[in-house]
């Protein structure tokens, strides 16, 4: 049998390519931090990456990766190339 993924609209934000304190990155980091809940389920590592506690354990979103919010509000990191193959803007 074959199955196709149901059409689901997700929210996503990209992890900035530069550190938090670099010039021109404040707005990008502001968008990312505004997207993340204040639940303590994530932390910034070395001013670049984000560690996220997911249902499958702790995962790291590196610069250029995306963080998506699933249908039940859960967060997951996803590599840019996989994100672009899987999702399109709506």
Backbone atoms as SQL, in Angstrom:
CREATE TABLE atoms (id INTEGER PRIMARY KEY, chain TEXT, resi INTEGER, resn TEXT, atom TEXT, x REAL, y REAL, z REAL);
INSERT INTO atoms VALUES
  (1, 'A', 1, 'UNK', 'N', 0.832, -1.175, 0.000),
  (2, 'A', 1, 'UNK', 'CA', 0.000, 0.000, 0.000),
  (3, 'A', 1, 'UNK', 'C', 0.881, 1.244, 0.000),
  (4, 'A', 2, 'UNK', 'N', 0.374, 2.301, -0.597),
  (5, 'A', 2, 'UNK', 'CA', 1.076, 3.575, -0.597),
  (6, 'A', 2, 'UNK', 'C', 0.219, 4.603, 0.121),
  (7, 'A', 3, 'UNK', 'N', 0.882, 5.557, 0.765),
  (8, 'A', 3, 'UNK', 'CA', 0.188, 6.622, 1.476),
  (9, 'A', 3, 'UNK', 'C', 0.817, 7.955, 1.122),
  (10, 'A', 4, 'UNK', 'N', 0.011, 8.991, 1.184),
  (11, 'A', 4, 'UNK', 'CA', 0.499, 10.353, 0.975),
  (12, 'A', 4, 'UNK', 'C', 0.232, 11.138, 2.247),
  (13, 'A', 5, 'UNK', 'N', 1.182, 11.979, 2.607),
  (14, 'A', 5, 'UNK', 'CA', 1.022, 12.824, 3.775),
  (15, 'A', 5, 'UNK', 'C', -0.156, 13.767, 3.571),
  (16, 'A', 6, 'UNK', 'N', -0.995, 13.918, 4.598),
  (17, 'A', 6, 'UNK', 'CA', -2.112, 14.845, 4.530),
  (18, 'A', 6, 'UNK', 'C', -1.588, 16.270, 4.429),
  (19, 'A', 7, 'UNK', 'N', -2.335, 17.107, 3.761),
  (20, 'A', 7, 'UNK', 'CA', -1.975, 18.507, 3.664),
  (21, 'A', 7, 'UNK', 'C', -2.111, 19.154, 5.035),
  (22, 'A', 8, 'UNK', 'N', -1.002, 19.636, 5.552),
  (23, 'A', 8, 'UNK', 'CA', -0.972, 20.282, 6.855),
  (24, 'A', 8, 'UNK', 'C', -0.223, 21.594, 6.705),
  (25, 'A', 9, 'UNK', 'N', -0.779, 22.663, 7.227),
  (26, 'A', 9, 'UNK', 'CA', -0.093, 23.957, 7.219),
  (27, 'A', 9, 'UNK', 'C', 0.635, 24.087, 8.544),
  (28, 'A', 10, 'UNK', 'N', 1.932, 24.392, 8.468),
  (29, 'A', 10, 'UNK', 'CA', 2.746, 24.524, 9.673),
  (30, 'A', 10, 'UNK', 'C', 3.301, 25.942, 9.748),
  (31, 'A', 11, 'UNK', 'N', 3.744, 26.315, 10.929),
  (32, 'A', 11, 'UNK', 'CA', 4.483, 27.562, 11.116),
  (33, 'A', 11, 'UNK', 'C', 5.954, 27.195, 11.192),
  (34, 'A', 12, 'UNK', 'N', 6.813, 28.058, 10.650),
  (35, 'A', 12, 'UNK', 'CA', 8.248, 27.777, 10.688),
  (36, 'A', 12, 'UNK', 'C', 9.023, 29.081, 10.725),
  (37, 'A', 13, 'UNK', 'N', 10.206, 29.014, 11.285),
  (38, 'A', 13, 'UNK', 'CA', 11.118, 30.156, 11.302),
  (39, 'A', 13, 'UNK', 'C', 12.528, 29.609, 11.122),
  (40, 'A', 14, 'UNK', 'N', 13.366, 30.359, 10.420),
  (41, 'A', 14, 'UNK', 'CA', 14.725, 29.901, 10.136),
  (42, 'A', 14, 'UNK', 'C', 15.698, 30.403, 11.188),
  (43, 'A', 15, 'UNK', 'N', 16.621, 29.543, 11.598),
  (44, 'A', 15, 'UNK', 'CA', 17.668, 29.934, 12.539),
  (45, 'A', 15, 'UNK', 'C', 18.636, 30.848, 11.782),
  (46, 'A', 16, 'UNK', 'N', 18.911, 32.054, 12.293),
  (47, 'A', 16, 'UNK', 'CA', 19.811, 32.978, 11.598),
  (48, 'A', 16, 'UNK', 'C', 21.181, 32.374, 11.336),
  (49, 'A', 17, 'UNK', 'N', 21.805, 32.837, 10.256),
  (50, 'A', 17, 'UNK', 'CA', 23.111, 32.313, 9.851),
  (51, 'A', 17, 'UNK', 'C', 24.260, 32.909, 10.644),
  (52, 'A', 18, 'UNK', 'N', 24.015, 33.948, 11.410),
  (53, 'A', 18, 'UNK', 'CA', 25.074, 34.578, 12.192),
  (54, 'A', 18, 'UNK', 'C', 24.737, 34.597, 13.663),
  (55, 'A', 19, 'UNK', 'N', 25.732, 34.897, 14.503),
  (56, 'A', 19, 'UNK', 'CA', 25.516, 34.904, 15.954),
  (57, 'A', 19, 'UNK', 'C', 24.559, 36.012, 16.385),
  (58, 'A', 20, 'UNK', 'N', 24.012, 35.848, 17.577),
  (59, 'A', 20, 'UNK', 'CA', 23.040, 36.784, 18.118),
  (60, 'A', 20, 'UNK', 'C', 23.567, 38.208, 18.180),
  (61, 'A', 21, 'UNK', 'N', 24.838, 38.378, 18.486),
  (62, 'A', 21, 'UNK', 'CA', 25.371, 39.710, 18.734),
  (63, 'A', 21, 'UNK', 'C', 25.999, 40.346, 17.492),
  (64, 'A', 22, 'UNK', 'N', 25.861, 39.744, 16.322),
  (65, 'A', 22, 'UNK', 'CA', 26.447, 40.321, 15.115),
  (66, 'A', 22, 'UNK', 'C', 25.535, 41.395, 14.531),
  (67, 'A', 23, 'UNK', 'N', 26.116, 42.340, 13.837),
  (68, 'A', 23, 'UNK', 'CA', 25.354, 43.425, 13.224),
  (69, 'A', 23, 'UNK', 'C', 24.350, 42.866, 12.218),
  (70, 'A', 24, 'UNK', 'N', 23.166, 43.430, 12.196),
  (71, 'A', 24, 'UNK', 'CA', 22.158, 43.044, 11.215),
  (72, 'A', 24, 'UNK', 'C', 21.405, 41.770, 11.536),
  (73, 'A', 25, 'UNK', 'N', 21.680, 41.134, 12.641),
  (74, 'A', 25, 'UNK', 'CA', 21.012, 39.873, 12.976),
  (75, 'A', 25, 'UNK', 'C', 19.942, 40.041, 14.055),
  (76, 'A', 26, 'UNK', 'N', 19.827, 41.222, 14.629),
  (77, 'A', 26, 'UNK', 'CA', 18.894, 41.409, 15.741),
  (78, 'A', 26, 'UNK', 'C', 17.461, 41.096, 15.335),
  (79, 'A', 27, 'UNK', 'N', 17.033, 41.555, 14.145),
  (80, 'A', 27, 'UNK', 'CA', 15.650, 41.303, 13.706),
  (81, 'A', 27, 'UNK', 'C', 15.414, 39.819, 13.468),
  (82, 'A', 28, 'UNK', 'N', 16.401, 39.134, 12.866),
  (83, 'A', 28, 'UNK', 'CA', 16.248, 37.698, 12.608),
  (84, 'A', 28, 'UNK', 'C', 16.142, 36.925, 13.917),
  (85, 'A', 29, 'UNK', 'N', 17.020, 37.255, 14.861),
  (86, 'A', 29, 'UNK', 'CA', 16.966, 36.573, 16.151),
  (87, 'A', 29, 'UNK', 'C', 15.700, 36.930, 16.902),
  (88, 'A', 30, 'UNK', 'N', 15.241, 38.183, 16.755),
  (89, 'A', 30, 'UNK', 'CA', 13.992, 38.586, 17.394),
  (90, 'A', 30, 'UNK', 'C', 12.813, 37.784, 16.874),
  (91, 'A', 31, 'UNK', 'N', 12.771, 37.556, 15.554),
  (92, 'A', 31, 'UNK', 'CA', 11.703, 36.740, 14.965),
  (93, 'A', 31, 'UNK', 'C', 11.749, 35.315, 15.495),
  (94, 'A', 32, 'UNK', 'N', 12.947, 34.771, 15.568),
  (95, 'A', 32, 'UNK', 'CA', 13.104, 33.402, 16.063),
  (96, 'A', 32, 'UNK', 'C', 12.675, 33.302, 17.518),
  (97, 'A', 33, 'UNK', 'N', 13.159, 34.206, 18.353),
  (98, 'A', 33, 'UNK', 'CA', 12.839, 34.127, 19.776),
  (99, 'A', 33, 'UNK', 'C', 11.361, 34.402, 20.030),
  (100, 'A', 34, 'UNK', 'N', 10.739, 35.238, 19.204),
  (101, 'A', 34, 'UNK', 'CA', 9.306, 35.469, 19.323),
  (102, 'A', 34, 'UNK', 'C', 8.489, 34.245, 18.941),
  (103, 'A', 35, 'UNK', 'N', 9.047, 33.401, 18.090),
  (104, 'A', 35, 'UNK', 'CA', 8.386, 32.176, 17.635),
  (105, 'A', 35, 'UNK', 'C', 8.436, 31.087, 18.703),
  (106, 'A', 36, 'UNK', 'N', 9.535, 31.063, 19.459),
  (107, 'A', 36, 'UNK', 'CA', 9.724, 30.013, 20.455),
  (108, 'A', 36, 'UNK', 'C', 8.919, 30.306, 21.720),
  (109, 'A', 37, 'UNK', 'N', 8.292, 29.299, 22.294),
  (110, 'A', 37, 'UNK', 'CA', 7.514, 29.518, 23.517),
  (111, 'A', 37, 'UNK', 'C', 8.440, 29.782, 24.707),
  (112, 'A', 38, 'UNK', 'N', 7.885, 30.346, 25.751),
  (113, 'A', 38, 'UNK', 'CA', 8.659, 30.647, 26.965),
  (114, 'A', 38, 'UNK', 'C', 8.606, 29.480, 27.939),
  (115, 'A', 39, 'UNK', 'N', 8.501, 28.281, 27.419),
  (116, 'A', 39, 'UNK', 'CA', 8.285, 27.107, 28.256),
  (117, 'A', 39, 'UNK', 'C', 9.564, 26.507, 28.822),
  (118, 'A', 40, 'UNK', 'N', 10.720, 26.960, 28.340),
  (119, 'A', 40, 'UNK', 'CA', 11.964, 26.361, 28.804),
  (120, 'A', 40, 'UNK', 'C', 12.310, 25.082, 28.075),
  (121, 'A', 41, 'UNK', 'N', 11.621, 24.792, 26.964),
  (122, 'A', 41, 'UNK', 'CA', 11.888, 23.578, 26.197),
  (123, 'A', 41, 'UNK', 'C', 13.002, 23.770, 25.175),
  (124, 'A', 42, 'UNK', 'N', 13.713, 24.887, 25.256),
  (125, 'A', 42, 'UNK', 'CA', 14.788, 25.161, 24.307),
  (126, 'A', 42, 'UNK', 'C', 15.843, 26.039, 24.975),
  (127, 'A', 43, 'UNK', 'N', 17.039, 26.045, 24.400),
  (128, 'A', 43, 'UNK', 'CA', 18.083, 26.958, 24.868),
  (129, 'A', 43, 'UNK', 'C', 19.049, 27.250, 23.730),
  (130, 'A', 44, 'UNK', 'N', 19.626, 28.445, 23.775),
  (131, 'A', 44, 'UNK', 'CA', 20.601, 28.864, 22.777),
  (132, 'A', 44, 'UNK', 'C', 21.968, 28.352, 23.194),
  (133, 'A', 45, 'UNK', 'N', 22.705, 27.795, 22.231),
  (134, 'A', 45, 'UNK', 'CA', 24.028, 27.243, 22.495),
  (135, 'A', 45, 'UNK', 'C', 25.058, 28.055, 21.717),
  (136, 'A', 46, 'UNK', 'N', 26.026, 28.613, 22.403),
  (137, 'A', 46, 'UNK', 'CA', 27.115, 29.382, 21.791),
  (138, 'A', 46, 'UNK', 'C', 26.623, 30.551, 20.943),
  (139, 'A', 47, 'UNK', 'N', 25.434, 31.081, 21.219),
  (140, 'A', 47, 'UNK', 'CA', 24.908, 32.209, 20.480),
  (141, 'A', 47, 'UNK', 'C', 24.539, 31.904, 19.043),
  (142, 'A', 48, 'UNK', 'N', 24.552, 30.635, 18.653),
  (143, 'A', 48, 'UNK', 'CA', 24.290, 30.258, 17.261),
  (144, 'A', 48, 'UNK', 'C', 23.197, 29.210, 17.099),
  (145, 'A', 49, 'UNK', 'N', 23.329, 28.111, 17.791),
  (146, 'A', 49, 'UNK', 'CA', 22.421, 26.973, 17.625),
  (147, 'A', 49, 'UNK', 'C', 21.352, 26.993, 18.714),
  (148, 'A', 50, 'UNK', 'N', 20.301, 26.251, 18.478),
  (149, 'A', 50, 'UNK', 'CA', 19.207, 26.124, 19.440),
  (150, 'A', 50, 'UNK', 'C', 19.022, 24.645, 19.750),
  (151, 'A', 51, 'UNK', 'N', 19.062, 24.303, 21.028),
  (152, 'A', 51, 'UNK', 'CA', 18.732, 22.935, 21.429),
  (153, 'A', 51, 'UNK', 'C', 17.269, 22.919, 21.845),
  (154, 'A', 52, 'UNK', 'N', 16.526, 21.982, 21.271),
  (155, 'A', 52, 'UNK', 'CA', 15.089, 21.893, 21.506),
  (156, 'A', 52, 'UNK', 'C', 14.766, 20.524, 22.079),
  (157, 'A', 53, 'UNK', 'N', 14.021, 20.527, 23.172),
  (158, 'A', 53, 'UNK', 'CA', 13.552, 19.266, 23.733),
  (159, 'A', 53, 'UNK', 'C', 12.269, 18.887, 22.986),
  (160, 'A', 54, 'UNK', 'N', 12.329, 17.776, 22.244),
  (161, 'A', 54, 'UNK', 'CA', 11.200, 17.316, 21.440),
  (162, 'A', 54, 'UNK', 'C', 10.642, 16.038, 22.042),
  (163, 'A', 55, 'UNK', 'N', 9.594, 15.523, 21.436),
  (164, 'A', 55, 'UNK', 'CA', 9.022, 14.258, 21.885),
  (165, 'A', 55, 'UNK', 'C', 10.006, 13.104, 21.704),
  (166, 'A', 56, 'UNK', 'N', 10.970, 13.258, 20.793),
  (167, 'A', 56, 'UNK', 'CA', 11.972, 12.216, 20.523),
  (168, 'A', 56, 'UNK', 'C', 13.282, 12.446, 21.267),
  (169, 'A', 57, 'UNK', 'N', 13.356, 13.471, 22.096),
  (170, 'A', 57, 'UNK', 'CA', 14.587, 13.789, 22.809),
  (171, 'A', 57, 'UNK', 'C', 15.107, 15.162, 22.387),
  (172, 'A', 58, 'UNK', 'N', 16.294, 15.526, 22.862),
  (173, 'A', 58, 'UNK', 'CA', 16.864, 16.829, 22.554),
  (174, 'A', 58, 'UNK', 'C', 17.475, 16.824, 21.161),
  (175, 'A', 59, 'UNK', 'N', 17.101, 17.827, 20.352),
  (176, 'A', 59, 'UNK', 'CA', 17.615, 17.970, 18.993),
  (177, 'A', 59, 'UNK', 'C', 18.209, 19.370, 18.853),
  (178, 'A', 60, 'UNK', 'N', 19.160, 19.512, 17.942),
  (179, 'A', 60, 'UNK', 'CA', 19.825, 20.793, 17.726),
  (180, 'A', 60, 'UNK', 'C', 19.449, 21.372, 16.373),
  (181, 'A', 61, 'UNK', 'N', 19.068, 22.644, 16.370),
  (182, 'A', 61, 'UNK', 'CA', 18.843, 23.405, 15.146),
  (183, 'A', 61, 'UNK', 'C', 20.059, 24.297, 14.962),
  (184, 'A', 62, 'UNK', 'N', 20.807, 24.071, 13.897),
  (185, 'A', 62, 'UNK', 'CA', 22.015, 24.831, 13.599),
  (186, 'A', 62, 'UNK', 'C', 21.676, 26.029, 12.728),
  (187, 'A', 63, 'UNK', 'N', 22.607, 26.987, 12.596),
  (188, 'A', 63, 'UNK', 'CA', 22.347, 28.132, 11.719),
  (189, 'A', 63, 'UNK', 'C', 21.924, 27.672, 10.321),
  (190, 'A', 64, 'UNK', 'N', 20.849, 28.278, 9.799),
  (191, 'A', 64, 'UNK', 'CA', 20.330, 27.918, 8.485),
  (192, 'A', 64, 'UNK', 'C', 19.249, 26.857, 8.517),
  (193, 'A', 65, 'UNK', 'N', 19.147, 26.115, 9.620),
  (194, 'A', 65, 'UNK', 'CA', 18.066, 25.143, 9.777),
  (195, 'A', 65, 'UNK', 'C', 16.760, 25.882, 10.040),
  (196, 'A', 66, 'UNK', 'N', 15.668, 25.153, 9.977),
  (197, 'A', 66, 'UNK', 'CA', 14.356, 25.695, 10.284),
  (198, 'A', 66, 'UNK', 'C', 13.833, 25.052, 11.552),
  (199, 'A', 67, 'UNK', 'N', 12.987, 25.754, 12.273),
  (200, 'A', 67, 'UNK', 'CA', 12.267, 25.189, 13.406),
  (201, 'A', 67, 'UNK', 'C', 10.796, 25.263, 13.030),
  (202, 'A', 68, 'UNK', 'N', 10.138, 24.111, 13.069),
  (203, 'A', 68, 'UNK', 'CA', 8.726, 24.074, 12.717),
  (204, 'A', 68, 'UNK', 'C', 7.893, 23.775, 13.956),
  (205, 'A', 69, 'UNK', 'N', 6.684, 24.305, 13.937),
  (206, 'A', 69, 'UNK', 'CA', 5.724, 24.017, 14.991),
  (207, 'A', 69, 'UNK', 'C', 4.726, 23.038, 14.409),
  (208, 'A', 70, 'UNK', 'N', 4.616, 21.868, 15.014),
  (209, 'A', 70, 'UNK', 'CA', 3.734, 20.824, 14.523),
  (210, 'A', 70, 'UNK', 'C', 2.273, 21.105, 14.820),
  (211, 'A', 71, 'UNK', 'N', 1.424, 20.191, 14.408),
  (212, 'A', 71, 'UNK', 'CA', -0.023, 20.375, 14.521),
  (213, 'A', 71, 'UNK', 'C', -0.504, 20.442, 15.970),
  (214, 'A', 72, 'UNK', 'N', 0.282, 19.940, 16.904),
  (215, 'A', 72, 'UNK', 'CA', -0.101, 19.985, 18.318),
  (216, 'A', 72, 'UNK', 'C', 0.754, 20.973, 19.106),
  (217, 'A', 73, 'UNK', 'N', 1.458, 21.864, 18.394),
  (218, 'A', 73, 'UNK', 'CA', 2.258, 22.887, 19.052),
  (219, 'A', 73, 'UNK', 'C', 3.681, 22.473, 19.357),
  (220, 'A', 74, 'UNK', 'N', 4.034, 21.244, 19.024),
  (221, 'A', 74, 'UNK', 'CA', 5.381, 20.754, 19.305),
  (222, 'A', 74, 'UNK', 'C', 6.388, 21.382, 18.339),
  (223, 'A', 75, 'UNK', 'N', 7.630, 21.515, 18.774),
  (224, 'A', 75, 'UNK', 'CA', 8.693, 22.110, 17.960),
  (225, 'A', 75, 'UNK', 'C', 9.661, 21.039, 17.480),
  (226, 'A', 76, 'UNK', 'N', 10.117, 21.195, 16.234),
  (227, 'A', 76, 'UNK', 'CA', 11.108, 20.290, 15.666),
  (228, 'A', 76, 'UNK', 'C', 12.067, 21.067, 14.789),
  (229, 'A', 77, 'UNK', 'N', 13.364, 20.778, 14.870),
  (230, 'A', 77, 'UNK', 'CA', 14.294, 21.363, 13.906),
  (231, 'A', 77, 'UNK', 'C', 14.315, 20.519, 12.633),
  (232, 'A', 78, 'UNK', 'N', 14.583, 21.176, 11.510),
  (233, 'A', 78, 'UNK', 'CA', 14.669, 20.474, 10.237),
  (234, 'A', 78, 'UNK', 'C', 15.709, 21.172, 9.373),
  (235, 'A', 79, 'UNK', 'N', 16.564, 20.398, 8.735),
  (236, 'A', 79, 'UNK', 'CA', 17.611, 20.972, 7.878),
  (237, 'A', 79, 'UNK', 'C', 16.990, 21.731, 6.722),
  (238, 'A', 80, 'UNK', 'N', 17.673, 22.771, 6.269),
  (239, 'A', 80, 'UNK', 'CA', 17.164, 23.630, 5.204),
  (240, 'A', 80, 'UNK', 'C', 16.837, 22.846, 3.937),
  (241, 'A', 81, 'UNK', 'N', 17.713, 21.943, 3.504),
  (242, 'A', 81, 'UNK', 'CA', 17.461, 21.206, 2.258),
  (243, 'A', 81, 'UNK', 'C', 16.220, 20.319, 2.366),
  (244, 'A', 82, 'UNK', 'N', 16.030, 19.679, 3.498),
  (245, 'A', 82, 'UNK', 'CA', 14.852, 18.832, 3.705),
  (246, 'A', 82, 'UNK', 'C', 13.596, 19.706, 3.795),
  (247, 'A', 83, 'UNK', 'N', 13.703, 20.835, 4.492),
  (248, 'A', 83, 'UNK', 'CA', 12.569, 21.750, 4.604),
  (249, 'A', 83, 'UNK', 'C', 12.106, 22.189, 3.225),
  (250, 'A', 84, 'UNK', 'N', 13.036, 22.596, 2.376),
  (251, 'A', 84, 'UNK', 'CA', 12.678, 23.105, 1.040),
  (252, 'A', 84, 'UNK', 'C', 12.092, 22.009, 0.142),
  (253, 'A', 85, 'UNK', 'N', 12.499, 20.766, 0.349),
  (254, 'A', 85, 'UNK', 'CA', 11.923, 19.659, -0.420),
  (255, 'A', 85, 'UNK', 'C', 10.525, 19.280, 0.073),
  (256, 'A', 86, 'UNK', 'N', 10.245, 19.567, 1.336),
  (257, 'A', 86, 'UNK', 'CA', 9.010, 19.113, 1.962),
  (258, 'A', 86, 'UNK', 'C', 7.911, 20.168, 2.014),
  (259, 'A', 87, 'UNK', 'N', 8.302, 21.431, 2.181),
  (260, 'A', 87, 'UNK', 'CA', 7.339, 22.497, 2.397),
  (261, 'A', 87, 'UNK', 'C', 7.436, 23.571, 1.330),
  (262, 'A', 88, 'UNK', 'N', 6.317, 24.263, 1.110),
  (263, 'A', 88, 'UNK', 'CA', 6.294, 25.417, 0.215),
  (264, 'A', 88, 'UNK', 'C', 5.463, 26.503, 0.878),
  (265, 'A', 89, 'UNK', 'N', 5.730, 27.775, 0.550),
  (266, 'A', 89, 'UNK', 'CA', 4.968, 28.866, 1.167),
  (267, 'A', 89, 'UNK', 'C', 3.496, 28.806, 0.798),
  (268, 'A', 90, 'UNK', 'N', 2.633, 29.244, 1.726),
  (269, 'A', 90, 'UNK', 'CA', 1.203, 29.336, 1.445),
  (270, 'A', 90, 'UNK', 'C', 0.744, 30.781, 1.579);
